[in-house]
Amino acid sequence: MNIIQKAFNRDTPVYETQKETVLEYMKKHREMTSIQAIKKYGITRLAAHINRLRNDGYKIDTVRVQNAKGQHALYRLNGNNLV
């Protein structure tokens, strides 16, 4: 267990940077919301990391999801990027 996992008391793997963590999660699960990022990894600025990944050349779509409380973004990694 690394220092970040200990700090957040998490058993889930955390990579060297939050951007890497987001990318690995999206490669495995294909999509992610801000709530998932916060609950699973303590990452609070998902949109900023998505922007950086897009700047690195990853194709990530934004889907607006409507619910009773309003709307939120669902970020979906384009299938061409999956490993």
N, C-alpha and C positions, 0 to 999 in steps of 0.2 A: 504494500500500500504506500503510495507516494504522499508527499506533504499536502498536496491539494486534496486528495481523497480523505486524508485525516482531518483537514480543516473543515471540510463539508460533511465528514462522517459518512462517506459514500464508498460502496464496494464496486461501483462502476468505473471502468477505466477512464482516466483523464489524460489527455495528450499534452505535449509540451505547451501548446498555445490553445486558446479557446477556439480560434479559427480551425485548427486541426481537429479539435474535438467535434465541432459542428460538421466538418466535412466527413469524418469517419462515421458519425451517426447517420448522416444523410446517405452515404454510400450503402450502409447496411439497411436502413429503414425507408429510404427514398424521400421522405418528407419530414418537416419539423415545424413546430409552432413555438412562439415565444414562451408559452406556458410550459411546454415540454423542456425547453432549454433551461428555464429557471428551476423547475422541479428536479430534473435529472442531474444537472451539472452546475447550477448556480450561475448560469450565464444570463445576464440581464440585457445585453445589447445585441440580440440576435440579428437585427436588421443591418447593423454595422458589419458584422462578420459575413453576412450574406453578400453585402456590397463588395467586400474585399475578395471573396471567392469569385464573384462575377468579374472583378477586375483581373483576377488570375486566369480567367478564361473559362470558368465553369458556367454551364448553362443552367440557370436556376429560375424557374417560373414562380410568380407570386399569384396565389389564388386567394381571393377575398371570400371569407366564409362568414355568412350571416347567422346569428343566433339570437336568442331572446334578449340578451344584454347588449347587442350591437354587432360589430363585425371585428374580425381579426384576420391576420395574414397567415396563410399556410404556404410555406416555401417548399417547392418540389424540385428535386434534382432531376434534370432531363436524363432520360435513359441512356443517352450517348456517353454520359460521364460515369456510369456505373462500372465498378471493377469486379 
